[in-house]
Each structure stands twice: as C-alpha cells, then as structure tokens.
Amino acid sequence: MLKLWVNGEAVEVEVAPGEMLADVLRYRLGLTGTKIGCNEAECGTCTVLLDGEPVLSCSLPAAKAAGRKVTTIEGLAQGERLHPLQEAFVKQGAVQCGFCIPGQIMTAAALLERESDPDEEVIRQALKDTLCRCAGYPSIIRAVRAAARSLKTG
C-alpha cells in the first residue's frame, strides 16, 4: 500500500511493483490532467510537482513518492478559482491542442516559486524539456510572464 499526499490530501493506493507515478495518478486516482506523451521521459507532458520540484511522472516509480507531496494540474486551482498560471495560459492563448499544457504549467509553477520575475531566457530554459507540438512557445512565454506579474500584485 502506497501512502502519499496528492493535491493536499492523504492518499493510500495499491500499486503494482514498478508502476509509474503517472499511471497511478491517471488510472488509480482518476487525475487525468497528468498526460502521458512519450512514456520515455522525453516530452515533459507528464510533469507533476514532487515536494515542489518538477518531475517526469512517466518514469518515476510510484514507490519513490511514498510519504511525499505530489501536486498535479488539478491541485493548482483553489476550488473553482484557477491558479494565476492556468488563468494566464487561457488569457494569453497558450492553450492550443492542450496536450502539453499541464506539463508546461507545472514546470512554470515550480519556476515561479523559485523566481518571482523570470525573464524570457530563464523561462525558455525552464521549459526547454517540455515540448509543445503546436509550437505555441511565444504565447506560453507570455502566459508565464503574465502569471508572474499577477502573482506579484496578488
């Protein structure tokens, strides 16, 4: 039995030996916002936060999350109120096909926790391993910058 915290709630779930965190989140806990793209830790769509740090959940054995805090895209919102990053992605037109967006947002959330006013180069560097097949990078960068401003002004 795996015990961990997911989006602020204590969770206990049966996992198979070697089962990856992305599969546990999606198929055992129903948190389908975490996408699985390549299943080889190459595209970043499966990014979640583990104790506040972005990890590729498709390649992280679920057992390594035991006793730790996992935050998924569903855990960023406060009830019906979107997180400033989620809101900015919508307002800036950064959501195209939407497949990479959870990974982009989770990676950006970790960045904005570390750095309140990142410039474009810092954002590009942080997001370099989260691929957008629609090539929506300019709007994604605008969204992260807008969210940073929003978070600063409260």
Secondary structure, DSSP 4 states (H G I P E B T S, - for coil): -EEEEETTEEEEE---TT-BHHHIIIIIS--TTS--SSSSSSS-TTEEEETTEEEETTSSBGGGGTTSEEE-HHHHSBTTBPPHHHHHHHHTT--SS-SSHHHHHHHHHHHHHH-SS--HHHHHHHHTTS--TT--HHHHHHHHHHHHHHHHH-
